[in-house]
Amino acid sequence: MQLAYVSLPGRGANDRFLAALAGAAQAAGLRLAGTVQTNPEREGRVKCDMDLRVLPDGPVLRISEDRGNGARGCRLDAGVLEAAVLGVAAALPGADLLLVNKFGKQESEGRGFAPLIAEALSRGIPVLAGVNGLNLPAFQAFADGLATPLPADQAAVMGWCQRACRLQPA
């Protein structure tokens, strides 16, 4: 089983890191399924938007709900996230690697990308996930101690991706 994760400190750090990695991996010829996230700022808003790009080539889906500046709590539109999961599932059979931008609350509760991560691993497709500190204990429980932590280094993570993809059964 090839499962690894990055957990970088700072708001949006995992997103930026994984988006850059996805571009480099695709340029190197790896066939990706998964998602990368951008967080565009909005004028007059305290919180940014959250957009997911479904790999390998789109679409871009807004997964955040605009509930106004005074809103508190989770802004995730779970229905749009599930649409992204379906798009990724369609691309999975031809993929060398599944890249999941965030193992978050939905995944911690067995929803979102959690079933697709399990499916990819059962098919021998390596998985790379972004995990924030809050969800790291749930991710480690999900992975049953079998996930490899990777450093915040593009070359090291790209090396893991390339090695993991070569280890796939033919």
Backbone as JSON Lines, residues from 0, in Angstrom:
{"i":0,"aa":"M","n":[0.85,-1.18,0.0],"ca":[0.0,0.0,0.0],"c":[0.89,1.24,0.0]}
{"i":1,"aa":"Q","n":[0.63,2.13,-0.91],"ca":[1.4,3.37,-1.05],"c":[0.5,4.54,-0.68]}
{"i":2,"aa":"L","n":[0.61,4.99,0.57],"ca":[-0.17,6.12,1.07],"c":[0.78,7.07,1.78]}
{"i":3,"aa":"A","n":[0.77,8.33,1.36],"ca":[1.63,9.34,1.98],"c":[0.85,10.62,2.16]}
{"i":4,"aa":"Y","n":[1.42,11.5,3.0],"ca":[0.75,12.77,3.24],"c":[1.76,13.87,3.51]}
{"i":5,"aa":"V","n":[1.31,15.09,3.25],"ca":[2.05,16.29,3.64],"c":[1.17,17.05,4.62]}
{"i":6,"aa":"S","n":[1.82,17.69,5.57],"ca":[1.11,18.49,6.57],"c":[1.97,19.72,6.85]}
{"i":7,"aa":"L","n":[1.69,20.78,6.11],"ca":[2.49,22.0,6.21],"c":[1.79,23.01,7.1]}
{"i":8,"aa":"P","n":[2.54,23.73,7.91],"ca":[1.92,24.77,8.75],"c":[1.55,25.99,7.92]}
{"i":9,"aa":"G","n":[0.53,26.69,8.36],"ca":[0.14,27.94,7.71],"c":[-1.08,27.78,6.84]}
{"i":10,"aa":"R","n":[-1.91,28.8,6.86],"ca":[-3.15,28.8,6.09],"c":[-2.86,28.7,4.59]}
{"i":11,"aa":"G","n":[-3.42,27.7,3.96],"ca":[-3.29,27.51,2.52],"c":[-1.98,26.9,2.08]}
{"i":12,"aa":"A","n":[-1.07,26.58,3.0],"ca":[0.24,26.06,2.61],"c":[0.13,24.71,1.91]}
{"i":13,"aa":"N","n":[-0.68,23.79,2.45],"ca":[-0.86,22.5,1.77],"c":[-1.43,22.7,0.37]}
{"i":14,"aa":"D","n":[-2.39,23.61,0.24],"ca":[-3.03,23.84,-1.06],"c":[-2.03,24.33,-2.09]}
{"i":15,"aa":"R","n":[-1.23,25.32,-1.73],"ca":[-0.23,25.85,-2.67],"c":[0.81,24.78,-3.02]}
{"i":16,"aa":"F","n":[1.26,24.06,-2.02],"ca":[2.27,23.03,-2.23],"c":[1.75,21.95,-3.18]}
{"i":17,"aa":"L","n":[0.54,21.45,-2.92],"ca":[0.0,20.36,-3.73],"c":[-0.38,20.82,-5.13]}
{"i":18,"aa":"A","n":[-0.82,22.06,-5.28],"ca":[-1.13,22.58,-6.62],"c":[0.15,22.64,-7.46]}
{"i":19,"aa":"A","n":[1.24,23.12,-6.87],"ca":[2.51,23.16,-7.59],"c":[2.99,21.75,-7.91]}
{"i":20,"aa":"L","n":[2.84,20.85,-6.96],"ca":[3.26,19.48,-7.18],"c":[2.45,18.83,-8.3]}
{"i":21,"aa":"A","n":[1.15,19.07,-8.33],"ca":[0.3,18.5,-9.38],"c":[0.77,18.96,-10.76]}
{"i":22,"aa":"G","n":[1.08,20.24,-10.89],"ca":[1.57,20.74,-12.16],"c":[2.87,20.07,-12.57]}
{"i":23,"aa":"A","n":[3.79,19.93,-11.63],"ca":[5.08,19.29,-11.92],"c":[4.89,17.81,-12.24]}
{"i":24,"aa":"A","n":[4.01,17.14,-11.51],"ca":[3.78,15.71,-11.75],"c":[3.17,15.48,-13.13]}
{"i":25,"aa":"Q","n":[2.21,16.32,-13.5],"ca":[1.61,16.18,-14.83],"c":[2.64,16.48,-15.91]}
{"i":26,"aa":"A","n":[3.47,17.49,-15.7],"ca":[4.52,17.82,-16.67],"c":[5.52,16.67,-16.81]}
{"i":27,"aa":"A","n":[5.71,15.9,-15.74],"ca":[6.62,14.76,-15.77],"c":[5.96,13.51,-16.35]}
{"i":28,"aa":"G","n":[4.69,13.61,-16.73],"ca":[4.01,12.5,-17.38],"c":[3.17,11.62,-16.47]}
{"i":29,"aa":"L","n":[3.04,11.98,-15.2],"ca":[2.17,11.19,-14.32],"c":[0.71,11.51,-14.6]}
{"i":30,"aa":"R","n":[-0.11,10.49,-14.65],"ca":[-1.55,10.66,-14.86],"c":[-2.2,10.76,-13.49]}
{"i":31,"aa":"L","n":[-2.75,11.94,-13.21],"ca":[-3.33,12.2,-11.89],"c":[-4.84,12.15,-11.93]}
{"i":32,"aa":"A","n":[-5.39,11.64,-10.85],"ca":[-6.8,11.84,-10.52],"c":[-6.77,12.51,-9.16]}
{"i":33,"aa":"G","n":[-7.76,13.33,-8.88],"ca":[-7.8,13.98,-7.58],"c":[-8.23,15.42,-7.66]}
{"i":34,"aa":"T","n":[-7.79,16.19,-6.68],"ca":[-8.17,17.6,-6.6],"c":[-7.03,18.43,-6.06]}
{"i":35,"aa":"V","n":[-7.0,19.69,-6.51],"ca":[-6.16,20.7,-5.89],"c":[-7.06,21.89,-5.59]}
{"i":36,"aa":"Q","n":[-6.71,22.62,-4.55],"ca":[-7.56,23.72,-4.08],"c":[-6.86,25.05,-4.22]}
{"i":37,"aa":"T","n":[-7.62,26.05,-4.65],"ca":[-7.17,27.44,-4.6],"c":[-8.13,28.18,-3.67]}
{"i":38,"aa":"N","n":[-7.64,29.25,-3.09],"ca":[-8.41,30.0,-2.11],"c":[-8.44,31.47,-2.49]}
{"i":39,"aa":"P","n":[-9.22,31.84,-3.51],"ca":[-9.24,33.23,-3.95],"c":[-9.85,34.16,-2.89]}
{"i":40,"aa":"E","n":[-9.15,35.25,-2.65],"ca":[-9.66,36.27,-1.73],"c":[-10.81,37.01,-2.4]}
{"i":41,"aa":"R","n":[-11.75,37.49,-1.6],"ca":[-12.87,38.26,-2.12],"c":[-12.88,39.61,-1.45]}
{"i":42,"aa":"E","n":[-12.94,40.65,-2.27],"ca":[-12.98,42.0,-1.73],"c":[-14.21,42.17,-0.85]}
{"i":43,"aa":"G","n":[-14.0,42.75,0.31],"ca":[-15.1,42.99,1.22],"c":[-15.5,41.78,2.05]}
{"i":44,"aa":"R","n":[-14.73,40.71,1.96],"ca":[-15.04,39.49,2.72],"c":[-13.88,39.15,3.65]}
{"i":45,"aa":"V","n":[-14.22,38.63,4.81],"ca":[-13.21,38.19,5.77],"c":[-12.61,36.86,5.33]}
{"i":46,"aa":"K","n":[-13.44,35.96,4.85],"ca":[-13.0,34.62,4.45],"c":[-12.85,34.55,2.93]}
{"i":47,"aa":"C","n":[-11.89,33.74,2.5],"ca":[-11.7,33.53,1.07],"c":[-12.71,32.5,0.57]}
{"i":48,"aa":"D","n":[-12.81,32.38,-0.76],"ca":[-13.57,31.3,-1.36],"c":[-12.68,30.06,-1.39]}
{"i":49,"aa":"M","n":[-13.28,28.92,-1.6],"ca":[-12.53,27.67,-1.73],"c":[-12.98,27.01,-3.04]}
{"i":50,"aa":"D","n":[-12.04,26.88,-3.96],"ca":[-12.31,26.28,-5.26],"c":[-11.48,25.01,-5.43]}
{"i":51,"aa":"L","n":[-12.12,23.95,-5.9],"ca":[-11.41,22.7,-6.2],"c":[-11.32,22.52,-7.7]}
{"i":52,"aa":"R","n":[-10.12,22.2,-8.17],"ca":[-9.94,21.8,-9.57],"c":[-9.83,20.29,-9.58]}
{"i":53,"aa":"V","n":[-10.73,19.66,-10.33],"ca":[-10.73,18.21,-10.46],"c":[-9.66,17.84,-11.48]}
{"i":54,"aa":"L","n":[-8.75,16.98,-11.06],"ca":[-7.67,16.53,-11.93],"c":[-8.13,15.35,-12.77]}
{"i":55,"aa":"P","n":[-7.66,15.23,-14.0],"ca":[-6.49,15.91,-14.53],"c":[-6.74,17.27,-15.18]}
{"i":56,"aa":"D","n":[-7.96,17.57,-15.61],"ca":[-8.12,18.78,-16.43],"c":[-9.43,19.53,-16.17]}
{"i":57,"aa":"G","n":[-9.89,19.54,-14.95],"ca":[-11.07,20.33,-14.62],"c":[-12.27,19.45,-14.41]}
{"i":58,"aa":"P","n":[-13.36,20.01,-14.04],"ca":[-13.71,21.42,-13.9],"c":[-13.22,22.0,-12.56]}
{"i":59,"aa":"V","n":[-13.46,23.3,-12.4],"ca":[-13.22,23.98,-11.14],"c":[-14.57,24.16,-10.46]}
{"i":60,"aa":"L","n":[-14.66,23.71,-9.21],"ca":[-15.92,23.75,-8.46],"c":[-15.74,24.58,-7.2]}
{"i":61,"aa":"R","n":[-16.67,25.49,-6.95],"ca":[-16.63,26.27,-5.71],"c":[-17.26,25.43,-4.61]}
{"i":62,"aa":"I","n":[-16.44,25.05,-3.62],"ca":[-16.92,24.18,-2.55],"c":[-17.3,24.96,-1.29]}
{"i":63,"aa":"S","n":[-17.1,26.28,-1.31],"ca":[-17.47,27.08,-0.14],"c":[-18.8,27.77,-0.38]}
{"i":64,"aa":"E","n":[-19.57,27.87,0.68],"ca":[-20.82,28.62,0.64],"c":[-20.55,30.04,1.12]}
{"i":65,"aa":"D","n":[-21.11,31.01,0.42],"ca":[-20.98,32.41,0.85],"c":[-22.12,32.68,1.82]}
{"i":66,"aa":"R","n":[-21.79,32.66,3.09],"ca":[-22.79,32.87,4.12],"c":[-22.65,34.24,4.77]}
{"i":67,"aa":"G","n":[-21.84,35.1,4.18],"ca":[-21.69,36.46,4.71],"c":[-20.54,36.56,5.7]}
{"i":68,"aa":"N","n":[-20.14,37.81,5.96],"ca":[-18.99,38.06,6.84],"c":[-19.22,37.64,8.28]}
{"i":69,"aa":"G","n":[-20.44,37.68,8.75],"ca":[-20.7,37.36,10.14],"c":[-20.87,35.88,10.43]}
{"i":70,"aa":"A","n":[-20.88,35.06,9.39],"ca":[-21.12,33.63,9.57],"c":[-19.96,32.95,10.28]}
{"i":71,"aa":"R","n":[-20.31,31.98,11.07],"ca":[-19.3,31.18,11.77],"c":[-19.5,29.71,11.39]}
{"i":72,"aa":"G","n":[-18.49,28.92,11.68],"ca":[-18.6,27.49,11.43],"c":[-18.19,27.12,10.02]}
{"i":73,"aa":"C","n":[-18.45,25.89,9.68],"ca":[-18.03,25.31,8.42],"c":[-18.77,25.94,7.24]}
{"i":74,"aa":"R","n":[-18.04,26.31,6.22],"ca":[-18.63,26.89,5.01],"c":[-18.64,25.91,3.85]}
{"i":75,"aa":"L","n":[-18.23,24.67,4.1],"ca":[-18.14,23.68,3.04],"c":[-19.52,23.33,2.51]}
{"i":76,"aa":"D","n":[-19.65,23.32,1.19],"ca":[-20.86,22.83,0.53],"c":[-20.62,21.35,0.25]}
{"i":77,"aa":"A","n":[-21.12,20.5,1.13],"ca":[-20.85,19.06,1.04],"c":[-21.38,18.45,-0.26]}
{"i":78,"aa":"G","n":[-22.46,19.01,-0.8],"ca":[-23.0,18.51,-2.06],"c":[-22.04,18.74,-3.21]}
{"i":79,"aa":"V","n":[-21.4,19.9,-3.24],"ca":[-20.42,20.19,-4.29],"c":[-19.18,19.32,-4.09]}
{"i":80,"aa":"L","n":[-18.79,19.1,-2.84],"ca":[-17.66,18.21,-2.58],"c":[-17.96,16.82,-3.12]}
{"i":81,"aa":"E","n":[-19.16,16.33,-2.91],"ca":[-19.52,15.0,-3.42],"c":[-19.51,14.97,-4.95]}
{"i":82,"aa":"A","n":[-19.88,16.09,-5.59],"ca":[-19.78,16.16,-7.05],"c":[-18.32,16.05,-7.49]}
{"i":83,"aa":"A","n":[-17.42,16.68,-6.74],"ca":[-15.99,16.57,-7.04],"c":[-15.53,15.13,-6.88]}
{"i":84,"aa":"V","n":[-15.99,14.46,-5.84],"ca":[-15.62,13.06,-5.61],"c":[-16.06,12.21,-6.8]}
{"i":85,"aa":"L","n":[-17.26,12.44,-7.32],"ca":[-17.74,11.69,-8.48],"c":[-16.87,11.94,-9.7]}
{"i":86,"aa":"G","n":[-16.46,13.19,-9.9],"ca":[-15.58,13.51,-11.02],"c":[-14.23,12.81,-10.91]}
{"i":87,"aa":"V","n":[-13.7,12.78,-9.71],"ca":[-12.42,12.11,-9.48],"c":[-12.58,10.6,-9.66]}
{"i":88,"aa":"A","n":[-13.68,10.05,-9.19],"ca":[-13.92,8.61,-9.35],"c":[-13.94,8.21,-10.81]}
{"i":89,"aa":"A","n":[-14.47,9.08,-11.67],"ca":[-14.51,8.79,-13.1],"c":[-13.11,8.75,-13.7]}
{"i":90,"aa":"A","n":[-12.18,9.53,-13.15],"ca":[-10.81,9.58,-13.68],"c":[-9.9,8.53,-13.06]}
{"i":91,"aa":"L","n":[-10.32,7.91,-11.97],"ca":[-9.45,7.01,-11.23],"c":[-8.94,5.81,-12.04]}
{"i":92,"aa":"P","n":[-9.75,5.16,-12.87],"ca":[-9.25,3.98,-13.57],"c":[-8.01,4.22,-14.44]}
{"i":93,"aa":"G","n":[-7.83,5.42,-14.97],"ca":[-6.66,5.69,-15.81],"c":[-5.53,6.39,-15.09]}
{"i":94,"aa":"A","n":[-5.62,6.49,-13.77],"ca":[-4.65,7.29,-13.02],"c":[-3.45,6.49,-12.53]}
{"i":95,"aa":"D","n":[-2.31,7.17,-12.48],"ca":[-1.11,6.63,-11.84],"c":[-1.11,6.94,-10.35]}
{"i":96,"aa":"L","n":[-1.77,8.05,-9.97],"ca":[-1.71,8.55,-8.6],"c":[-3.0,9.29,-8.27]}
{"i":97,"aa":"L","n":[-3.5,9.08,-7.06],"ca":[-4.62,9.86,-6.55],"c":[-4.06,10.93,-5.63]}
{"i":98,"aa":"L","n":[-4.37,12.18,-5.93],"ca":[-3.93,13.33,-5.14],"c":[-5.16,13.96,-4.5]}
{"i":99,"aa":"V","n":[-5.23,13.93,-3.18],"ca":[-6.36,14.49,-2.45],"c":[-5.86,15.71,-1.7]}
{"i":100,"aa":"N","n":[-6.4,16.87,-2.06],"ca":[-5.89,18.12,-1.49],"c":[-6.04,18.2,0.02]}
{"i":101,"aa":"K","n":[-7.09,17.57,0.57],"ca":[-7.3,17.69,2.01],"c":[-8.06,16.49,2.54]}
{"i":102,"aa":"F","n":[-7.47,15.85,3.52],"ca":[-8.2,14.87,4.31],"c":[-8.77,15.68,5.47]}
{"i":103,"aa":"G","n":[-10.04,16.04,5.34],"ca":[-10.66,16.97,6.28],"c":[-11.73,16.32,7.13]}
{"i":104,"aa":"K","n":[-12.62,17.16,7.62],"ca":[-13.68,16.69,8.52],"c":[-14.58,15.66,7.85]}
{"i":105,"aa":"Q","n":[-14.94,15.91,6.59],"ca":[-15.79,14.95,5.88],"c":[-15.13,13.58,5.82]}
{"i":106,"aa":"E","n":[-13.84,13.56,5.47],"ca":[-13.11,12.3,5.36],"c":[-12.94,11.66,6.74]}
{"i":107,"aa":"S","n":[-12.73,12.49,7.75],"ca":[-12.59,11.98,9.12],"c":[-13.84,11.23,9.57]}
{"i":108,"aa":"E","n":[-14.98,11.62,8.99],"ca":[-16.25,10.98,9.32],"c":[-16.65,9.9,8.31]}
{"i":109,"aa":"G","n":[-15.7,9.52,7.43],"ca":[-15.95,8.45,6.48],"c":[-16.62,8.89,5.19]}
{"i":110,"aa":"R","n":[-16.77,10.19,5.0],"ca":[-17.42,10.71,3.8],"c":[-16.37,11.37,2.9]}
{"i":111,"aa":"G","n":[-16.85,12.18,1.97],"ca":[-15.94,12.89,1.08],"c":[-15.07,11.92,0.3]}
{"i":112,"aa":"F","n":[-13.76,12.14,0.35],"ca":[-12.83,11.31,-0.42],"c":[-12.42,10.02,0.28]}
{"i":113,"aa":"A","n":[-12.84,9.8,1.52],"ca":[-12.39,8.61,2.26],"c":[-12.67,7.31,1.5]}
{"i":114,"aa":"P","n":[-13.89,7.07,1.0],"ca":[-14.12,5.82,0.27],"c":[-13.27,5.7,-1.0]}
{"i":115,"aa":"L","n":[-13.02,6.83,-1.67],"ca":[-12.23,6.8,-2.89],"c":[-10.75,6.54,-2.59]}
{"i":116,"aa":"I","n":[-10.26,7.07,-1.48],"ca":[-8.88,6.76,-1.06],"c":[-8.75,5.25,-0.85]}
{"i":117,"aa":"A","n":[-9.71,4.67,-0.14],"ca":[-9.68,3.23,0.11],"c":[-9.76,2.44,-1.2]}
{"i":118,"aa":"E","n":[-10.61,2.9,-2.12],"ca":[-10.73,2.22,-3.41],"c":[-9.43,2.28,-4.19]}
{"i":119,"aa":"A","n":[-8.82,3.47,-4.24],"ca":[-7.55,3.61,-4.97],"c":[-6.5,2.67,-4.39]}
{"i":120,"aa":"L","n":[-6.38,2.65,-3.08],"ca":[-5.38,1.78,-2.45],"c":[-5.67,0.31,-2.74]}
{"i":121,"aa":"S","n":[-6.95,-0.07,-2.76],"ca":[-7.29,-1.47,-3.05],"c":[-6.96,-1.84,-4.49]}
{"i":122,"aa":"R","n":[-6.93,-0.84,-5.37],"ca":[-6.57,-1.07,-6.78],"c":[-5.05,-0.96,-7.0]}
{"i":123,"aa":"G","n":[-4.31,-0.65,-5.96],"ca":[-2.86,-0.49,-6.11],"c":[-2.44,0.87,-6.62]}
{"i":124,"aa":"I","n":[-3.34,1.84,-6.56],"ca":[-3.02,3.21,-7.0],"c":[-2.5,3.98,-5.79]}
{"i":125,"aa":"P","n":[-1.29,4.52,-5.87],"ca":[-0.75,5.3,-4.75],"c":[-1.6,6.54,-4.48]}
{"i":126,"aa":"V","n":[-1.61,6.96,-3.21],"ca":[-2.4,8.12,-2.79],"c":[-1.5,9.08,-2.02]}
{"i":127,"aa":"L","n":[-1.61,10.35,-2.39],"ca":[-0.95,11.44,-1.66],"c":[-2.03,12.38,-1.19]}
{"i":128,"aa":"A","n":[-2.03,12.7,0.11],"ca":[-3.06,13.58,0.67],"c":[-2.42,14.74,1.42]}
{"i":129,"aa":"G","n":[-3.14,15.84,1.44],"ca":[-2.81,16.96,2.31],"c":[-3.62,16.8,3.59]}
{"i":130,"aa":"V","n":[-2.97,17.0,4.72],"ca":[-3.63,16.83,6.01],"c":[-3.22,17.98,6.92]}
{"i":131,"aa":"N","n":[-4.21,18.67,7.5],"ca":[-3.84,19.72,8.46],"c":[-3.72,19.11,9.85]}
{"i":132,"aa":"G","n":[-3.13,19.87,10.75],"ca":[-2.88,19.36,12.1],"c":[-4.13,18.92,12.83]}
{"i":133,"aa":"L","n":[-5.23,19.63,12.62],"ca":[-6.48,19.29,13.29],"c":[-6.98,17.89,12.91]}
{"i":134,"aa":"N","n":[-6.81,17.52,11.64],"ca":[-7.32,16.24,11.16],"c":[-6.27,15.13,11.12]}
{"i":135,"aa":"L","n":[-5.04,15.44,11.54],"ca":[-3.97,14.44,11.48],"c":[-4.28,13.2,12.32]}
{"i":136,"aa":"P","n":[-4.78,13.31,13.54],"ca":[-5.1,12.08,14.3],"c":[-6.14,11.2,13.59]}
{"i":137,"aa":"A","n":[-7.16,11.81,13.01],"ca":[-8.18,11.04,12.29],"c":[-7.58,10.38,11.05]}
{"i":138,"aa":"F","n":[-6.7,11.11,10.35],"ca":[-6.05,10.53,9.17],"c":[-5.19,9.34,9.57]}
{"i":139,"aa":"Q","n":[-4.42,9.5,10.63],"ca":[-3.55,8.4,11.06],"c":[-4.37,7.19,11.49]}
{"i":140,"aa":"A","n":[-5.52,7.41,12.11],"ca":[-6.41,6.3,12.45],"c":[-6.96,5.64,11.18]}
{"i":141,"aa":"F","n":[-7.37,6.46,10.21],"ca":[-7.87,5.95,8.93],"c":[-6.8,5.09,8.25]}
{"i":142,"aa":"A","n":[-5.55,5.58,8.27],"ca":[-4.44,4.9,7.6],"c":[-3.91,3.72,8.41]}
{"i":143,"aa":"D","n":[-4.37,3.58,9.63],"ca":[-3.96,2.48,10.5],"c":[-2.44,2.41,10.66]}
{"i":144,"aa":"G","n":[-1.82,3.58,10.72],"ca":[-0.38,3.64,10.92],"c":[0.45,3.33,9.69]}
{"i":145,"aa":"L","n":[-0.17,3.2,8.53],"ca":[0.55,2.79,7.32],"c":[0.89,3.95,6.38]}
{"i":146,"aa":"A","n":[0.56,5.17,6.75],"ca":[0.84,6.32,5.88],"c":[2.24,6.86,6.16]}
{"i":147,"aa":"T","n":[2.89,7.3,5.1],"ca":[4.23,7.86,5.18],"c":[4.16,9.38,5.23]}
{"i":148,"aa":"P","n":[4.69,10.01,6.28],"ca":[4.76,11.47,6.28],"c":[5.88,11.93,5.36]}
{"i":149,"aa":"L","n":[5.6,12.95,4.56],"ca":[6.61,13.48,3.64],"c":[6.98,14.89,4.04]}
{"i":150,"aa":"P","n":[8.21,15.3,3.74],"ca":[8.66,16.64,4.12],"c":[8.08,17.7,3.19]}
{"i":151,"aa":"A","n":[8.19,18.94,3.61],"ca":[7.72,20.08,2.81],"c":[8.77,20.42,1.77]}
{"i":152,"aa":"D","n":[9.05,19.47,0.91],"ca":[10.09,19.62,-0.11],"c":[9.57,19.03,-1.42]}
{"i":153,"aa":"Q","n":[9.4,19.89,-2.43],"ca":[8.81,19.44,-3.7],"c":[9.59,18.28,-4.31]}
{"i":154,"aa":"A","n":[10.91,18.35,-4.3],"ca":[11.71,17.29,-4.92],"c":[11.52,15.96,-4.19]}
{"i":155,"aa":"A","n":[11.49,16.0,-2.87],"ca":[11.31,14.76,-2.1],"c":[9.93,14.16,-2.34]}
{"i":156,"aa":"V","n":[8.9,15.0,-2.38],"ca":[7.54,14.49,-2.59],"c":[7.39,13.98,-4.02]}
{"i":157,"aa":"M","n":[7.97,14.69,-4.98],"ca":[7.92,14.22,-6.37],"c":[8.65,12.88,-6.49]}
{"i":158,"aa":"G","n":[9.76,12.74,-5.81],"ca":[10.48,11.47,-5.81],"c":[9.62,10.34,-5.26]}
{"i":159,"aa":"W","n":[8.9,10.61,-4.16],"ca":[8.01,9.59,-3.61],"c":[6.94,9.22,-4.63]}
{"i":160,"aa":"C","n":[6.35,10.22,-5.26],"ca":[5.29,9.97,-6.26],"c":[5.82,9.09,-7.39]}
{"i":161,"aa":"Q","n":[6.98,9.43,-7.91],"ca":[7.53,8.66,-9.03],"c":[7.87,7.24,-8.61]}
{"i":162,"aa":"R","n":[8.46,7.07,-7.44],"ca":[8.77,5.71,-6.96],"c":[7.48,4.92,-6.72]}
{"i":163,"aa":"A","n":[6.5,5.54,-6.09],"ca":[5.25,4.85,-5.79],"c":[4.54,4.42,-7.07]}
{"i":164,"aa":"C","n":[4.57,5.26,-8.07],"ca":[3.89,4.93,-9.33],"c":[4.6,3.8,-10.06]}
{"i":165,"aa":"R","n":[5.9,3.7,-9.94],"ca":[6.63,2.6,-10.57],"c":[6.35,1.27,-9.88]}
{"i":166,"aa":"L","n":[5.94,1.31,-8.62],"ca":[5.69,0.09,-7.87],"c":[4.31,-0.5,-8.11]}
{"i":167,"aa":"Q","n":[3.49,0.19,-8.91],"ca":[2.14,-0.31,-9.17],"c":[2.2,-1.61,-9.95]}
{"i":168,"aa":"P","n":[1.27,-2.53,-9.69],"ca":[1.21,-3.73,-10.51],"c":[0.79,-3.38,-11.93]}
{"i":169,"aa":"A","n":[1.31,-4.13,-12.89],"ca":[1.01,-3.85,-14.3],"c":[-0.41,-4.24,-14.65]}
